[in-house]
Each structure stands twice: as structure tokens, then as C-alpha cells.
């Protein structure tokens, strides 16, 4: 014990000299005065454990779907051309040929299956339209049901231009205020002076 006591600094050796409020136990956050740091450490440890647990329990992203091209290069070229004309319903601004979404990969496979089964290009497009509507086509047909798709952007631009023109005309039509006469200026100064006194 004497050997340990000689190598450990006096303030760290437990004993009657270290029982005061500044003892080793308090310095380590285990005494009553150190209850707050101990709680902070406990909360930090619980947070760390919870973070590790939730990260480990998180679901893994879906595995990439492997594209299986058709063995016939002519049919595969037709399938790829069709895929480039169909919109990914997840990404919405990409064709299913370009999209990395799992649904797009499934749709690419459906297109290949339909082409391999002998469907024409129009039959494949019609199949997709019956399932997903005209929205699935990157170039929807110009018909009453899709007029809003085709004419909507132009209509928004036209309405925006009309609103700007109306605003500029109304702004020009507002008359400018006339300068104050000497009587009006004197009355204004008197009102402001009364307000400052109050």
C-alpha cells in the first residue's frame, strides 16, 4: 500500500483527507455536488446507444434491380426506344430508361416482356396508359383530356403577362400628389408640433 500511495498523487488516494466536498468522487461526477455532470454523461451515453441502435435497425435501401436485356438485338433496340418515350412515374422528369428507381426498372422489364410477346409499339404504350394514364407518356397526345398539360404553361405565362401589364397601367394611372401650399405646410407643422408636445 505504501508503494501505491507513493506513486499516486496524494489528492487521488481515498482516505479521510479526501472526504470533503472536493474529493475524487466529486471530481469524477459521482458525488452529490457532481450529480448534474453525471446526469449529463448518462444522457449522452443513452443518446449514443439509441443512435447506434436506430442506425443498425434502419432498413437497408432496396437492392439495385438488374436489367435483363432481350437476346434479340432488334427487339432490345425497340424496347429501349419505347422506354425512352415513357415517363418514370416516380421521378417524373426522366424516362424509365434513364431512371434509377426500382419501379422504373420493373417498367423496363414489363416493356421488354411485352415486346418479346409480339406487341407493337402502340400496344405497349396503350398498355402503359391503361395502367398509369396519359401522364406516363413523355409526349402525351393532344386531346381534350390533355389540353391542360399542353396549354397550361402557355396559359400561366399569358396570365402572368396580363397581370404585369395591369399592374403597370394602374401604377401609371395614380396621380402624383401636388406639392403643399404655404398654408397647408404651416398647418402640418403646427399639428406635428402639437403631437411632439403631447
N, C-alpha and C positions, 0 to 999 in steps of 0.2 A: 504494500500500500504506500510505503514511503517513497518507493521508486516512482509510482504513478503520480503521487502528489507532487513530486519534484519536477516531473515533465509537463504536467498540466498546469496552466496558469491558475493562481490562487482563486480568482473570481469564478472559475468554472467548476471547482471541486465542491460537490454538495456538502453541506455542513451547517453548523449553527451560524457561521459568518455569512452564509448566502440565503438566509430565510427571509430577508427583508423584502420590501416591495420591488426592489430592483434585482431580484435573484435570477438565476439562469432560467428558471421556469417561466418567469415573466418575460424575459428577453426572447424566449422561444415562442411566446404567444400562448402558453399553456396555463398561465395564472389568471386570476380573476381580472386583473387590470389589462391583460392581453386577450380578453375574450373577443373583442372586436376583430383583431387581426386573425385569430383562429377561425372565426366565422367566415371572414373573407376568404381565407385559404380553403375552407371547406366548400364554400360556394363555387370557387374557381375549380376545385377538383371535381365536384359534381357536374359542373358545366362541361369540363373536358371529357369526362366519362360519357355524358349524354351525347356530346357531339360525335365522339368516336363510335358509339353505338348506333346513332342515327345514320351516320355515313356508311357504316358497314351494312345496315339493314335496308339502305336505299335500293330500289330496283335498278337493275342494270339496263342500259339502253338496249333496244332491240338489235339483234344481230343483223348485219347488212344482208339483204336478200341478193342471192346470186342470180344474175341474168343468165338464162339458158337460151342462147341463140338457136334459131332453126338450122338444121343441117343443110337445107337448100338455100344457097346464097341469094337467089332471085326472090324467094319468099321472105327471107330475112330483110332484104332491102325494102320490100313492100311494107313489111311490119314496122321498120324503122321510120319510113316516110309517114305512115299512119300515126305512129307515136309522136312525131314532131307536130302533128296537126291537132293533137288532143291536149287539153289543159289539165294540169295536176290540180285536183280539187282541194289539196292540202296547201300547196304553195301558191296557187292561183296566178302567178305571173310567169310560170315556167311550163314547158311542155312535159309530158310524162317521160319523154326521152332524156331530158336534162335533169329532172328532179331526183333527189336522193331519198325522198320519202318512201316509207315502206309501202304505202298504198299505191304510189306511182309504180313501184316495182311489180306489185300484183297486177296493176292495169297493163303494164307492158307484157306480162306473161299472158293475160287474157287476150290481148291483141294478137300475140303470136299464135295462141291456140285457135283463134277464130280464122286467121289467115291460113293456118295449116289445115283447118277443116274445110277450106274451099270458099269461104265467104268473100264477097267482093269488098272493095274499099268502102263503098256506100253502105253495105250491110254491116260492116264493123262499126262505122260511125253511127248508124241508126241504133245498133245495139247499145253503144255507149250513151247515146242521147236518151234512150228509153230508161236507162238506169240513173243518169245524172243530170238530165236536162240539157238544154242548148248551151248552158254555161261551160260544159266540158269541151266544147269546140273552141279552138283558139280564134277561129273566124266564123262566128255564128251566122246563119243565113239571115238575110234582110227580109223579115216578115213581120206582121203586126205584133207578134209576141216578143220580138227582139228589137222593135223600134227604139225603145228606151236605151238599150245597150249601144245602138249605133248613133242615135241622135242626142243622147243625154249629154255628152261632153260639149257638143256644139251649143246646146240649149243653155247649159251653165255659163259658157263664155258669152253668149248673147245677152243673157240676163245680167251678168256682171258688167258688161259694157254699157247696157242701158242704165244701170244703177249709177255708174260713174258719170255718165252724161247728165242724168237728172240731178246729181249732187252738184256738178259744176254749174249747171244752169241756175239752180236755186241759190247757190253761193253768189253768183253774179247779180241776181235779182234783188238781193238785200241792199237797200240804200245805205250809203255811208252816213254816219252821224254828222250833223252840222257842228261847226265849232260853237262854243258857248259865247253868248254875248257878254258884255261887261256886267249887266245886271245879274244874269244867271251865275256868272263866276263869283260875284260878290255874295250872292245868296248861298252858294255852295260852300264858300269859305266860312260863312257865318255858321252854317249847320255843322260843319266839321269842327269848328272851334267849340260849339256847344257840346258836341259829343265828347271832345277831349276833356272838357271840364267835368263832365258827369262821371 
